[in-house]
Amino acid sequence: MPHLYDVIRRPILSERNTDLMAQGRYTFEVAPDANKIQIKAAVETAFGVTVLAVNTLNVHRKVRRERTKFRGYRTGWKKAIVTLAPGQRIEIFEGI
């Protein structure tokens, strides 16, 4: 079982995730062996917010190519979309 601060790897910042932030949903890359309960506890502890829901999905590895030659794979990773209680925000995401 990973430590709470090892569960969240990094925030995911993209155009789609910026639109989700307006709805109170934030996206993180998380440890592959972390479950929803651990992710919820880690976000609540790290940012001092109330989490209503956690949705997770595995982003599968993709083939990495250089011109037409096969060069291996990009590693897969786990994504978590966290829904916060109404009116709550995570401040480090604001202004990006």
NUMINU-658877 format. One line per 5 residues: for each residue x, y, z of C-alpha. Coordinates in steps of 0.25 Angstrom, whole numbers. Example, Ala and Ser with C-alpha at 12.3 -4.5 7.8 and 13.67 -1.06 7.14 Angstrom:
49/-18/31 ~ 55/-4/29
//
This chain:
0/0/0 ~ 6/13/-4 ~ 8/25/5 ~ -3/36/3 ~ 7/45/-3
12/35/-13 ~ -2/32/-18 ~ -3/46/-26 ~ 8/47/-36 ~ 5/59/-44
-7/68/-48 ~ -11/67/-63 ~ -13/80/-70 ~ -19/80/-83 ~ -30/87/-90
-41/77/-87 ~ -37/76/-72 ~ -37/92/-72 ~ -52/90/-76 ~ -54/80/-65
-49/89/-55 ~ -60/99/-57 ~ -69/87/-52 ~ -61/84/-40 ~ -54/72/-46
-38/71/-45 ~ -30/61/-52 ~ -17/54/-47 ~ -7/44/-51 ~ -7/34/-39
1/21/-35 ~ -4/9/-43 ~ -7/1/-31 ~ -15/12/-24 ~ -30/9/-22
-41/20/-21 ~ -41/20/-6 ~ -26/23/-5 ~ -27/34/-16 ~ -39/41/-9
-31/41/4 ~ -19/46/-2 ~ -26/58/-9 ~ -34/61/3 ~ -21/61/12
-12/68/2 ~ -21/79/-2 ~ -31/81/9 ~ -44/79/1 ~ -56/69/1
-56/59/-10 ~ -70/54/-14 ~ -65/44/-25 ~ -53/38/-31 ~ -53/32/-45
-41/24/-50 ~ -36/19/-63 ~ -23/12/-69 ~ -17/19/-80 ~ -11/8/-89
3/8/-94 ~ 5/13/-109 ~ 15/9/-119 ~ 26/18/-121 ~ 32/20/-135
43/28/-141 ~ 40/30/-156 ~ 35/16/-159 ~ 44/8/-150 ~ 38/2/-137
45/8/-125 ~ 37/2/-113 ~ 26/6/-105 ~ 22/18/-97 ~ 18/14/-83
4/13/-79 ~ -1/20/-66 ~ -13/22/-58 ~ -22/34/-58 ~ -32/39/-47
-43/49/-49 ~ -47/55/-35 ~ -60/62/-33 ~ -60/72/-21 ~ -72/77/-13
-79/89/-19 ~ -72/102/-16 ~ -58/96/-14 ~ -46/98/-22 ~ -31/93/-22
-23/106/-22 ~ -11/101/-30 ~ -19/99/-42 ~ -25/113/-42 ~ -19/123/-52
-13/113/-62
//
